[in-house]
């Protein structure tokens, strides 16, 4: 997980995977060292092969977690807007944009593909006490 993933040279050769009902389960394909990710944008699944961030702007501050660090959450600053370029599963290049949570997901997942996890960007990891307070409020 701490190494940069290799580009996919022939996206059309990638076999489609069945998607689980819970989109969070597809946030990161453990053990597969290739630049492919699926982002759930309000119910629309966006397949990104070899994604590259082209532009970011603004800033948002929020809590992040990850399947790579189960049960832990941290406060992370991310761009409010992200524009990226990627290929689809047929190898066609396209651009996608996202704001808010989608921008956060694009940045988070591209970090994964570059060998980084959110804990490296977190300016504060929530303590067990803080997590218990959040669970009480929910």
MDTraj code that builds the backbone (N, CA, C; nanometers):
import mdtraj as md
import numpy as np

residues = "UNK UNK UNK UNK UNK UNK UNK UNK UNK UNK UNK UNK UNK UNK UNK UNK UNK UNK UNK UNK UNK UNK UNK UNK UNK UNK UNK UNK UNK UNK UNK UNK UNK UNK UNK UNK UNK UNK UNK UNK UNK UNK UNK UNK UNK UNK UNK UNK UNK UNK UNK UNK UNK UNK UNK UNK UNK UNK UNK UNK UNK UNK UNK UNK UNK UNK UNK UNK UNK UNK UNK UNK UNK UNK UNK UNK UNK UNK UNK UNK UNK UNK UNK UNK UNK UNK UNK UNK UNK UNK UNK UNK UNK UNK UNK UNK UNK UNK UNK UNK UNK UNK UNK UNK UNK UNK UNK UNK UNK UNK UNK UNK UNK UNK UNK UNK UNK UNK UNK UNK UNK UNK UNK UNK UNK UNK UNK UNK UNK UNK UNK UNK UNK UNK UNK UNK UNK UNK".split()
xyz = np.array([
    [0.0814, -0.1194, 0.0000],
    [0.0000, 0.0000, 0.0000],
    [0.0855, 0.1255, 0.0000],
    [0.2091, 0.1146, 0.0387],
    [0.2962, 0.2312, 0.0463],
    [0.3762, 0.2501, -0.0815],
    [0.3332, 0.1884, -0.1922],
    [0.4046, 0.2093, -0.3176],
    [0.3068, 0.2578, -0.4233],
    [0.3615, 0.3298, -0.5188],
    [0.2793, 0.3833, -0.6270],
    [0.2326, 0.2693, -0.7168],
    [0.1062, 0.2715, -0.7535],
    [0.0496, 0.1667, -0.8375],
    [0.0892, 0.1871, -0.9831],
    [0.0991, 0.0761, -1.0551],
    [0.1401, 0.0793, -1.1947],
    [0.0216, 0.1143, -1.2841],
    [0.0486, 0.1913, -1.3917],
    [-0.0597, 0.2213, -1.4871],
    [-0.1093, 0.0941, -1.5543],
    [-0.2317, 0.0973, -1.5968],
    [-0.2891, -0.0127, -1.6738],
    [-0.2664, 0.0208, -1.8205],
    [-0.1926, -0.0628, -1.8892],
    [-0.1571, -0.0342, -2.0284],
    [-0.2720, -0.0637, -2.1250],
    [-0.3521, -0.1644, -2.0945],
    [-0.4631, -0.2005, -2.1825],
    [-0.5915, -0.2090, -2.1001],
    [-0.6562, -0.0927, -2.0759],
    [-0.7796, -0.0958, -1.9960],
    [-0.8854, -0.1898, -2.0530],
    [-0.8860, -0.2078, -2.1849],
    [-0.9865, -0.2950, -2.2449],
    [-0.9648, -0.4415, -2.2070],
    [-0.8459, -0.4744, -2.1536],
    [-0.8178, -0.6116, -2.1117],
    [-0.8570, -0.6367, -1.9666],
    [-0.8975, -0.5310, -1.8948],
    [-0.9381, -0.5456, -1.7553],
    [-1.0749, -0.6116, -1.7508],
    [-1.0831, -0.7200, -1.6786],
    [-1.2102, -0.7905, -1.6668],
    [-1.3017, -0.7145, -1.5716],
    [-1.4258, -0.6877, -1.6109],
    [-1.5187, -0.6207, -1.5206],
    [-1.5418, -0.7047, -1.3954],
    [-1.5451, -0.6387, -1.2822],
    [-1.5705, -0.7072, -1.1562],
    [-1.7138, -0.6819, -1.1138],
    [-1.7789, -0.7801, -1.0551],
    [-1.9120, -0.7532, -1.0013],
    [-1.9000, -0.6532, -0.8863],
    [-1.9898, -0.5588, -0.8810],
    [-1.9856, -0.4567, -0.7773],
    [-2.0690, -0.4990, -0.6580],
    [-2.0129, -0.4895, -0.5379],
    [-2.0910, -0.5245, -0.4194],
    [-2.2013, -0.4229, -0.3957],
    [-2.3012, -0.4626, -0.3203],
    [-2.4131, -0.3733, -0.2914],
    [-2.3661, -0.2506, -0.2144],
    [-2.2668, -0.2653, -0.1286],
    [-2.2161, -0.1547, -0.0492],
    [-2.0967, -0.0935, -0.1214],
    [-2.1143, 0.0262, -0.1783],
    [-2.0083, 0.0883, -0.2581],
    [-1.8822, 0.1135, -0.1779],
    [-1.8936, 0.1278, -0.0452],
    [-1.7740, 0.1476, 0.0366],
    [-1.6774, 0.0303, 0.0237],
    [-1.7297, -0.0878, -0.0055],
    [-1.6446, -0.2063, -0.0154],
    [-1.5554, -0.2030, -0.1381],
    [-1.5866, -0.1161, -0.2350],
    [-1.5052, -0.1096, -0.3560],
    [-1.4142, 0.0120, -0.3564],
    [-1.4043, 0.0823, -0.2447],
    [-1.3214, 0.2027, -0.2400],
    [-1.1760, 0.1726, -0.2679],
    [-1.1310, 0.0569, -0.2276],
    [-0.9909, 0.0227, -0.2519],
    [-0.9785, -0.1280, -0.2707],
    [-0.9220, -0.1698, -0.3818],
    [-0.9052, -0.3124, -0.4102],
    [-0.7737, -0.3587, -0.3488],
    [-0.7803, -0.4155, -0.2302],
    [-0.6607, -0.4582, -0.1581],
    [-0.5834, -0.5632, -0.2374],
    [-0.4547, -0.5440, -0.2416],
    [-0.3677, -0.6420, -0.3043],
    [-0.3535, -0.6280, -0.4541],
    [-0.4256, -0.5371, -0.5169],
    [-0.4152, -0.5172, -0.6606],
    [-0.3377, -0.3886, -0.6830],
    [-0.2184, -0.4011, -0.7388],
    [-0.1305, -0.2860, -0.7554],
    [-0.1438, -0.2271, -0.8952],
    [-0.2611, -0.1790, -0.9268],
    [-0.2868, -0.1154, -1.0561],
    [-0.3690, 0.0107, -1.0327],
    [-0.3583, 0.1042, -1.1262],
    [-0.4240, 0.2339, -1.1114],
    [-0.5690, 0.2269, -1.1612],
    [-0.6549, 0.1709, -1.0785],
    [-0.7972, 0.1653, -1.1097],
    [-0.8751, 0.1791, -0.9803],
    [-0.9821, 0.2564, -0.9860],
    [-1.0656, 0.2784, -0.8682],
    [-1.2073, 0.3098, -0.9146],
    [-1.3031, 0.2836, -0.8281],
    [-1.4427, 0.3181, -0.8548],
    [-1.4877, 0.4119, -0.7443],
    [-1.5474, 0.5258, -0.7846],
    [-1.5970, 0.6247, -0.6894],
    [-1.7487, 0.6308, -0.7019],
    [-1.8175, 0.6278, -0.5890],
    [-1.9634, 0.6397, -0.5855],
    [-1.9980, 0.7872, -0.5716],
    [-2.0500, 0.8454, -0.6797],
    [-2.0904, 0.9860, -0.6806],
    [-2.2419, 0.9922, -0.6693],
    [-2.2911, 0.9891, -0.5454],
    [-2.4346, 0.9969, -0.5190],
    [-2.5131, 0.8905, -0.5968],
    [-2.4627, 0.7679, -0.5924],
    [-2.5317, 0.6574, -0.6578],
    [-2.4813, 0.6252, -0.7977],
    [-2.4073, 0.7169, -0.8599],
    [-2.3483, 0.6911, -0.9917],
    [-2.2049, 0.6427, -0.9705],
    [-2.1766, 0.5213, -1.0172],
    [-2.0424, 0.4667, -1.0016],
    [-1.9544, 0.5140, -1.1169],
    [-1.8437, 0.5794, -1.0825],
    [-1.7506, 0.6318, -1.1818],
    [-1.6256, 0.5444, -1.1805],
    [-1.6002, 0.4743, -1.2895],
    [-1.4817, 0.3916, -1.3027],
    [-1.3670, 0.4781, -1.3539],
    [-1.2573, 0.4778, -1.2807],
    [-1.1417, 0.5594, -1.3163],
    [-1.0207, 0.4689, -1.3355],
    [-0.9734, 0.4585, -1.4577],
    [-0.8539, 0.3822, -1.4892],
    [-0.7425, 0.4822, -1.5184],
    [-0.6295, 0.4674, -1.4543],
    [-0.5148, 0.5577, -1.4699],
    [-0.5518, 0.7046, -1.4445],
    [-0.6228, 0.7347, -1.3347],
    [-0.6633, 0.8732, -1.3107],
    [-0.5449, 0.9640, -1.2768],
    [-0.5550, 1.0891, -1.3227],
    [-0.4554, 1.1925, -1.2949],
    [-0.5311, 1.3191, -1.2581],
    [-0.4989, 1.3777, -1.1448],
    [-0.5620, 1.5035, -1.1063],
    [-0.5018, 1.6146, -1.1906],
    [-0.5889, 1.6923, -1.2561],
    [-0.5453, 1.8023, -1.3414],
    [-0.5540, 1.9370, -1.2715],
    [-0.6543, 1.9517, -1.1856],
    [-0.6791, 2.0820, -1.1251],
    [-0.7498, 2.0637, -0.9913],
    [-0.7129, 2.1459, -0.8951],
    [-0.7840, 2.1511, -0.7671],
    [-0.8032, 2.2967, -0.7311],
    [-0.9059, 2.3233, -0.6513],
    [-0.9245, 2.4587, -0.5993],
    [-1.0050, 2.4513, -0.4701],
    [-0.9938, 2.5586, -0.3948],
    [-1.0665, 2.5675, -0.2692],
    [-1.0112, 2.4710, -0.1665],
    [-1.0794, 2.4692, -0.0523],
    [-1.0364, 2.3817, 0.0558],
    [-1.1572, 2.3421, 0.1394],
    [-1.1588, 2.2185, 0.1800],
    [-1.2597, 2.1699, 0.2736],
    [-1.1872, 2.0961, 0.3848],
    [-1.2483, 2.0958, 0.4974],
    [-1.1902, 2.0355, 0.6157],
    [-1.2916, 1.9351, 0.6682],
    [-1.2503, 1.8097, 0.6855],
    [-1.3472, 1.7123, 0.7330],
    [-1.2852, 1.5840, 0.7804],
    [-1.3714, 1.5000, 0.8350],
    [-1.3299, 1.3719, 0.8900],
    [-1.3223, 1.2686, 0.7776],
    [-1.2169, 1.1877, 0.7801],
    [-1.2007, 1.0790, 0.6837],
    [-1.1698, 0.9505, 0.7567],
    [-1.2139, 0.8429, 0.6964],
    [-1.1792, 0.7095, 0.7395],
    [-1.1463, 0.6291, 0.6160],
    [-1.1095, 0.5036, 0.6349],
    [-1.0698, 0.4229, 0.5200],
    [-1.0712, 0.2753, 0.5586],
    [-1.1050, 0.1925, 0.4625],
    [-1.1012, 0.0481, 0.4858],
    [-0.9602, -0.0003, 0.5145],
    [-0.8600, 0.0776, 0.4738],
    [-0.7208, 0.0398, 0.4988],
    [-0.6800, 0.0598, 0.6440],
    [-0.7565, 0.1424, 0.7166],
    [-0.7288, 0.1687, 0.8581],
    [-0.8627, 0.1559, 0.9319],
    [-0.9138, 0.0342, 0.9468],
    [-1.0482, 0.0149, 1.0025],
    [-1.0638, 0.0724, 1.1434],
    [-1.1766, 0.1408, 1.1642],
    [-1.2109, 0.1911, 1.2963],
    [-1.1404, 0.3183, 1.3370],
    [-1.0573, 0.3740, 1.2508],
    [-0.9844, 0.4969, 1.2832],
    [-1.0304, 0.6079, 1.1894],
    [-1.0330, 0.7305, 1.2428],
    [-1.0745, 0.8471, 1.1648],
    [-0.9832, 0.9634, 1.1974],
    [-0.9672, 1.0513, 1.0993],
    [-0.8828, 1.1676, 1.1203],
    [-0.9391, 1.2883, 1.0486],
    [-0.8940, 1.4056, 1.0898],
    [-0.9339, 1.5312, 1.0278],
    [-0.8328, 1.5629, 0.9169],
    [-0.8858, 1.5835, 0.7950],
    [-0.8003, 1.6015, 0.6770],
    [-0.8511, 1.7191, 0.5952],
    [-0.7586, 1.8028, 0.5502],
    [-0.7918, 1.9106, 0.4562],
    [-0.7768, 1.8553, 0.3145],
    [-0.8773, 1.8791, 0.2325],
    [-0.8783, 1.8364, 0.0927],
    [-0.9280, 1.9510, 0.0069],
    [-0.9061, 1.9446, -0.1246],
    [-0.9623, 2.0478, -0.2127],
    [-1.1149, 2.0398, -0.2164],
    [-1.1779, 2.1527, -0.2337],
    [-1.3242, 2.1596, -0.2483],
    [-1.3661, 2.1155, -0.3886],
    [-1.2763, 2.1349, -0.4851],
    [-1.3046, 2.1010, -0.6247],
    [-1.1862, 2.0235, -0.6816],
    [-1.2147, 1.9168, -0.7565],
    [-1.1110, 1.8394, -0.8244],
    [-1.1582, 1.8099, -0.9664],
    [-1.0686, 1.8354, -1.0614],
    [-1.0917, 1.7937, -1.2005],
    [-0.9822, 1.6938, -1.2326],
    [-1.0220, 1.5781, -1.2875],
    [-0.9229, 1.4768, -1.3218],
    [-0.9475, 1.4227, -1.4609],
    [-0.8483, 1.3516, -1.5072],
    [-0.8538, 1.2851, -1.6369],
    [-0.8301, 1.1378, -1.6083],
    [-0.9038, 1.0526, -1.6790],
    [-0.8892, 0.9084, -1.6597],
    [-0.9339, 0.8373, -1.7861],
    [-0.9110, 0.7087, -1.7874],
    [-0.9609, 0.6255, -1.8958],
    [-1.0792, 0.5444, -1.8444],
    [-1.1683, 0.5094, -1.9370],
    [-1.2741, 0.4162, -1.9009],
    [-1.2223, 0.2747, -1.9249],
    [-1.3047, 0.1758, -1.9018],
    [-1.2590, 0.0374, -1.9146],
    [-1.2267, -0.0010, -2.0583],
    [-1.2669, 0.0839, -2.1557],
    [-1.2343, 0.0584, -2.2963],
    [-1.1101, 0.1339, -2.3418],
    [-1.0491, 0.2105, -2.2513],
    [-0.9277, 0.2835, -2.2851],
    [-0.9505, 0.4248, -2.3347],
    [-1.0752, 0.4701, -2.3383],
    [-1.1063, 0.6058, -2.3841],
    [-1.0813, 0.7063, -2.2721],
    [-1.0096, 0.8127, -2.3046],
    [-0.9832, 0.9177, -2.2060],
    [-1.1050, 1.0062, -2.1888],
    [-1.1293, 1.0498, -2.0658],
    [-1.2372, 1.1435, -2.0358],
    [-1.1958, 1.2267, -1.9152],
    [-1.2686, 1.3347, -1.8916],
    [-1.2450, 1.4161, -1.7731],
    [-1.3679, 1.4102, -1.6840],
    [-1.3439, 1.4186, -1.5547],
    [-1.4522, 1.4206, -1.4566],
    [-1.4211, 1.5296, -1.3553],
    [-1.5259, 1.5890, -1.3011],
    [-1.5117, 1.6928, -1.1998],
    [-1.5956, 1.6557, -1.0794],
    [-1.5512, 1.7009, -0.9645],
    [-1.6284, 1.6775, -0.8442],
    [-1.6085, 1.7895, -0.7448],
    [-1.7126, 1.8152, -0.6682],
    [-1.7077, 1.9130, -0.5597],
    [-1.7450, 1.8422, -0.4302],
    [-1.7052, 1.9008, -0.3191],
    [-1.7442, 1.8473, -0.1893],
    [-1.6974, 1.7049, -0.1686],
    [-1.7910, 1.6167, -0.1335],
    [-1.7565, 1.4790, -0.1019],
    [-1.6936, 1.4069, -0.2212],
    [-1.7431, 1.4342, -0.3415],
    [-1.6850, 1.3686, -0.4594],
    [-1.5406, 1.4126, -0.4798],
    [-1.5124, 1.5413, -0.4613],
    [-1.3744, 1.5905, -0.4713],
    [-1.2873, 1.5235, -0.3656],
    [-1.3407, 1.5096, -0.2454],
    [-1.2671, 1.4427, -0.1371],
    [-1.2357, 1.2987, -0.1765],
    [-1.3339, 1.2293, -0.2329],
    [-1.3129, 1.0906, -0.2753],
    [-1.2082, 1.0814, -0.3861],
    [-1.2172, 1.1693, -0.4870],
    [-1.1177, 1.1690, -0.5953],
    [-0.9773, 1.1842, -0.5367],
    [-0.9592, 1.2829, -0.4485],
    [-0.8268, 1.3093, -0.3907],
    [-0.7804, 1.1920, -0.3043],
    [-0.8700, 1.1397, -0.2211],
    [-0.8388, 1.0268, -0.1320],
    [-0.7942, 0.9051, -0.2135],
    [-0.8705, 0.8707, -0.3169],
    [-0.8407, 0.7517, -0.3963],
    [-0.7151, 0.7703, -0.4807],
    [-0.6929, 0.8900, -0.5362],
    [-0.5691, 0.9140, -0.6119],
    [-0.4483, 0.9055, -0.5195],
    [-0.4633, 0.9529, -0.3944],
    [-0.3561, 0.9354, -0.2968],
    [-0.3234, 0.7869, -0.2802],
    [-0.4272, 0.7026, -0.2667],
    [-0.4050, 0.5576, -0.2540],
    [-0.3222, 0.5063, -0.3710],
    [-0.3617, 0.5461, -0.4911],
    [-0.2939, 0.4966, -0.6104],
    [-0.1482, 0.5429, -0.6165],
    [-0.1182, 0.6522, -0.5469],
    [0.0193, 0.7029, -0.5406],
    [0.0941, 0.6507, -0.4182],
    [0.0324, 0.5575, -0.3439],
    [0.1001, 0.4932, -0.2318],
    [0.0860, 0.5657, -0.0988],
    [-0.0176, 0.6504, -0.0854],
    [-0.0374, 0.7261, 0.0385],
    [-0.1748, 0.6967, 0.0981],
    [-0.1850, 0.7064, 0.2306],
    [-0.3144, 0.6925, 0.2955],
    [-0.3453, 0.8200, 0.3750],
    [-0.4720, 0.8368, 0.4077],
    [-0.5178, 0.9611, 0.4676],
    [-0.4466, 0.9961, 0.5977],
    [-0.3974, 0.8951, 0.6690],
    [-0.3310, 0.9235, 0.7964],
    [-0.2060, 1.0095, 0.7776],
    [-0.1468, 1.0047, 0.6588],
    [-0.0306, 1.0883, 0.6300],
    [-0.0698, 1.2349, 0.6148],
    [-0.1926, 1.2598, 0.5772],
    [-0.2418, 1.3973, 0.5567],
    [-0.3213, 1.4499, 0.6772],
    [-0.3596, 1.3610, 0.7652],
    [-0.4431, 1.4011, 0.8796],
    [-0.3645, 1.4919, 0.9728],
    [-0.4285, 1.6027, 1.0124],
    [-0.3646, 1.6905, 1.1107],
    [-0.4088, 1.6537, 1.2521],
    [-0.5107, 1.5655, 1.2614],
    [-0.5540, 1.5163, 1.3924],
    [-0.6238, 1.3825, 1.3731],
    [-0.5763, 1.2800, 1.4422],
    [-0.6445, 1.1508, 1.4438],
    [-0.7352, 1.1493, 1.5661],
    [-0.8615, 1.1111, 1.5446],
    [-0.9574, 1.1115, 1.6540],
    [-0.9197, 1.0061, 1.7587],
    [-0.9323, 1.0440, 1.8842],
    [-0.9040, 0.9529, 1.9942],
    [-1.0244, 0.8606, 2.0152],
    [-1.0050, 0.7571, 2.0937],
    [-1.1156, 0.6668, 2.1267],
    [-1.2273, 0.7432, 2.1967],
    [-1.1905, 0.8389, 2.2812],
    [-1.2910, 0.9194, 2.3525],
    [-1.3713, 1.0046, 2.2545],
    [-1.3037, 1.0663, 2.1590],
    [-1.3735, 1.1472, 2.0586],
    [-1.4654, 1.0603, 1.9737],
    [-1.4212, 0.9393, 1.9386],
    [-1.5049, 0.8489, 1.8620],
    [-1.6280, 0.8068, 1.9411],
    [-1.6110, 0.7819, 2.0696],
    [-1.7242, 0.7439, 2.1551],
    [-1.8252, 0.8588, 2.1617],
    [-1.7791, 0.9842, 2.1723],
    [-1.8686, 1.0996, 2.1735],
    [-1.9469, 1.1106, 2.0439],
    [-1.8808, 1.0883, 1.9294],
    [-1.9489, 1.0947, 1.8002],
    [-2.0538, 0.9865, 1.7896],
    [-2.0234, 0.8685, 1.8392],
    [-2.1197, 0.7578, 1.8330],
    [-2.2402, 0.7865, 1.9215],
    [-2.2196, 0.8523, 2.0354],
    [-2.3305, 0.8897, 2.1238],
    [-2.4215, 0.9921, 2.0557],
    [-2.3618, 1.0843, 1.9791],
    [-2.4394, 1.1883, 1.9108],
    [-2.5206, 1.1327, 1.7946],
    [-2.4755, 1.0213, 1.7380],
    [-2.5422, 0.9663, 1.6189],
    [-2.6722, 0.8986, 1.6486],
])
top = md.Topology()
chain = top.add_chain()
for i, resn in enumerate(residues, 1):
    res = top.add_residue(resn, chain, resSeq=i)
    for name in ("N", "CA", "C"):
        top.add_atom(name, md.element.get_by_symbol(name[0]), res)
traj = md.Trajectory(xyz[None], top)
